[in-house]
């Protein structure tokens, strides 16, 4: 959350700085690019995957072990995708963004009875198909700020068997974000910061893939897990 607030503060500071610098009218680059009904482009970016774990205080009746787990590190990944945008009117548009997200999450498990710790690196490759509504301000000179909101179904292609925790492959995320169109002489550059919040419990409770019975305690120690993601993208049109 603190990291997300830093991202928001940085973007707001950048937008405010632009508004101070752009007090006078300047020559507009690509003045008719927004008149097209359909816009196409591509995107690259970085993201931070996260997962909130709900510990339940489970104690093993035979050993007395009590494990707690947390997603304790930020692991930045890489995102790439294509952009299709349909202009509804001068201020509203629908965006479809087929994307791939390559990243990982790190978990630490701590035994409260003995103090022993174990870890897990969970690598993920998400295929996503977000549908967003974009609400843009009027263009001034060569920039135009906007906000977006929508839904994003994601599917994880790289779930690992025999892991301490295993997530369900499919989830739907609620998304919101903000960005700014920068009109350059030969193309439009669009930096965007977006926050995605998973709507489902993705913890896989049924674990027939585990052959070691002692490994079940890590899943039994949790009531559920919810995923989230912060993405900083750069679109090119």
Secondary structure, DSSP 8 states (H G I E B T S, - for coil): -HHHHHHHHHHHHHHHHHHHH--S----SSTTGGG-SEEEEEEEEEEEEEEEEEE---B-TTT--BEEEEE----EEEEEEEEEEEE-SSSEEEEEEEEEEEEEEEEEEEETTT--EEEEEEEEEEEEEEEEEEEE---BTTEEEEEEEEEEEEEES---TT-SS-B-SEEEEEEEEEEEEEE-SSSEEEEEEEEEEE-S--B----TT---GGGHHHHHTEEEEEEEEEEEEEEE-
